[in-house]
Amino acid sequence: MGRLVAGLSGHAAEVRLAAAEAWTRFALSERLDPALAAEAISLGVGAGVLTLSRIADGLGYAAAEPAAAAGVARVCVSAAAALLTARPAGLHQLLEVAARASAAAGVPELPGSITDLAASTNGSGLAEAARRLARARDVAPRA
């Protein structure tokens, strides 16, 4: 799983696209473990080895496939919740990808840390993304 996540964080867009295609194939064959992927993302980003904005870009490609969208949403929500305290650059992008994926596949259960952020009066991009995700939950089916 770590190699797939590393591919999603690749410098070249072609690498991220290839990793997104592999992600989709794993999702279609039901061999993708969203919890493990979220852990790999949070560990890699937390250690400063992976770039969150690139991972969000790669996951955005994968979310375009309806069969992969639910897993993408779960991974983005779980990884974002794990990284919320550290707030690395690009964290809002994971929540944005989760909101887009959720529109097609339903919204996963949101952790309290994300619903609290969405309910806050904080005007940051991260809080705005959390609010968009929470609103998606109100209009989309549950994943």
C-alpha positions in Angstrom: 0.0 0.0 0.0 2.9 2.3 0.8 4.2 2.2 -2.8 0.7 3.0 -4.2 0.5 6.0 -1.8 4.0 7.1 -2.8 3.0 7.0 -6.4 0.0 9.2 -5.6 2.5 11.7 -4.2 4.8 11.5 -7.3 6.3 14.7 -8.6 5.1 14.1 -12.2 1.4 14.2 -13.0 1.9 11.1 -15.1 3.1 9.2 -12.1 0.1 10.3 -10.0 -2.3 9.4 -12.9 -0.7 5.9 -13.2 -1.0 5.5 -9.4 -4.7 6.6 -9.6 -5.3 4.0 -12.3 -3.7 1.3 -10.1 -5.8 2.5 -7.2 -8.9 2.1 -9.3 -8.0 -1.4 -10.4 -7.4 -2.4 -6.7 -10.7 -0.8 -5.8 -12.6 -2.7 -8.5 -11.0 -6.0 -7.5 -11.9 -5.2 -3.8 -8.2 -5.5 -2.8 -7.9 -1.9 -1.5 -7.9 -1.4 2.3 -8.9 2.2 2.9 -7.8 2.1 6.6 -4.3 1.0 5.6 -4.1 3.6 2.8 -5.2 6.4 5.2 -2.5 5.2 7.7 0.2 5.2 5.0 -0.9 8.8 4.0 -0.9 10.1 7.5 2.4 8.5 8.4 4.2 9.6 5.2 2.9 13.2 5.3 3.5 13.4 9.1 7.1 12.3 8.5 7.5 14.9 5.7 8.2 12.3 3.1 5.0 12.6 1.1 3.3 15.7 -0.4 -0.4 16.0 0.6 -1.4 18.3 -2.3 0.0 15.7 -4.8 -1.8 12.9 -3.0 -5.0 14.8 -3.2 -4.5 15.3 -6.9 -3.9 11.6 -7.5 -6.9 10.6 -5.4 -9.0 13.1 -7.3 -8.2 11.2 -10.5 -9.2 7.9 -8.8 -12.4 9.4 -7.5 -13.6 10.0 -11.0 -14.3 6.2 -11.2 -17.6 5.6 -9.5 -16.5 2.2 -8.2 -13.5 3.8 -6.5 -15.2 6.9 -5.2 -16.5 5.5 -1.9 -13.0 4.2 -1.0 -11.4 7.5 -1.9 -13.9 9.4 0.3 -13.2 7.0 3.3 -9.4 7.3 2.8 -9.5 11.1 2.6 -11.7 11.5 5.6 -9.6 9.1 7.7 -6.3 10.6 6.7 -7.5 14.1 7.2 -8.8 13.3 10.7 -5.4 11.7 11.6 -3.5 14.8 10.3 -5.9 17.5 11.7 -3.8 18.3 14.8 -0.7 18.8 12.7 -2.5 20.7 9.9 0.0 20.1 7.1 -0.1 22.2 4.0 -2.8 20.9 1.6 -4.9 19.2 4.2 -8.0 21.1 3.0 -7.5 19.4 -0.4 -8.1 16.0 1.1 -11.5 17.2 2.4 -12.3 18.7 -1.0 -11.6 15.4 -2.7 -13.7 13.6 -0.1 -16.6 16.0 -0.8 -16.4 15.4 -4.6 -16.1 11.6 -4.2 -19.0 11.6 -1.7 -21.2 13.3 -4.2 -21.0 10.2 -6.3 -20.7 7.5 -3.7 -22.1 8.8 -0.5 -20.4 10.3 2.5 -18.6 8.1 5.0 -19.1 8.5 8.7 -17.4 11.8 9.7 -15.2 11.7 12.8 -16.0 14.2 15.5 -12.9 16.3 14.8 -14.1 17.0 11.3 -17.7 17.7 12.3 -16.5 20.0 15.0 -14.3 21.8 12.5 -17.3 22.1 10.2 -19.5 23.5 12.9 -16.9 26.1 14.0 -16.8 29.7 13.0 -13.2 29.4 11.8 -12.9 31.0 8.3 -9.9 29.0 7.2 -9.9 27.0 3.9 -9.7 23.8 6.0 -12.8 24.7 7.9 -14.6 25.7 4.7 -13.7 22.4 3.1 -15.0 20.6 6.2 -18.3 22.5 5.9 -18.6 21.5 2.2 -18.0 17.9 3.2 -20.6 18.1 6.0 -23.1 19.7 3.6 -22.5 16.8 1.1 -23.5 14.4 3.9 -26.8 16.2 4.1 -27.6 15.7 0.4 -25.8 12.5 -0.6 -26.5 8.9 0.5 -24.5 7.4 3.3 -21.5 5.3 2.3 
